[in-house]
Amino acid sequence: MIETVDWAGHAAEALGRAGYRRGGARAAVVELLDQQGCALSAFEIEAALADRGSRPVARASVYRILEELEALHLITRLELGQGLARFEPARPGAHHHHMICNRCGDVLAFSDLGLERSIERLNRTIDFAVSEHDVVLRGVCKDCRALTP
């Protein structure tokens, strides 16, 4: 996990304040997302929960829970191409960008203070109030490059 914020606790409190009960499926999705270093698709969430050997969570339930979390601004929905939405915890005070492997589809998170400074400098240079930004780098990951002769 990249950040150390207790996102699962924060999410549980926000869900409780919004009137959601602590359901098994909801708690499982929140716990899984809290343990991730980067964004997952609903399909990946469903598969990861099944791999844990616990009671299966239906894809429809995963989507419903993701919609609830998104409505409460607890997760960020990322449209990184490939026709697939991915989701990750919206951790207070945390920010990172993504690299996507064009071959295997893996999504890797990265942070770069120099990049953030460049974006802030650009913001001042063109007198534009940037409220948020996403940087997505596409290429080939180390594992896929190793498979190429």
Secondary structure, DSSP 8 states (H G I E B T S, - for coil): ------HHHHHHHHHHHTT----HHHHHHHHHHHT-SS-B-HHHHHHHHHHTTSS---HHHHHHHHHHHHHTT-EEEEE-STT-EEEEE--TT---EEEEETTT--EEEE--HHHHHHHHHHHHHTT--------EEEE--HHHHHH--
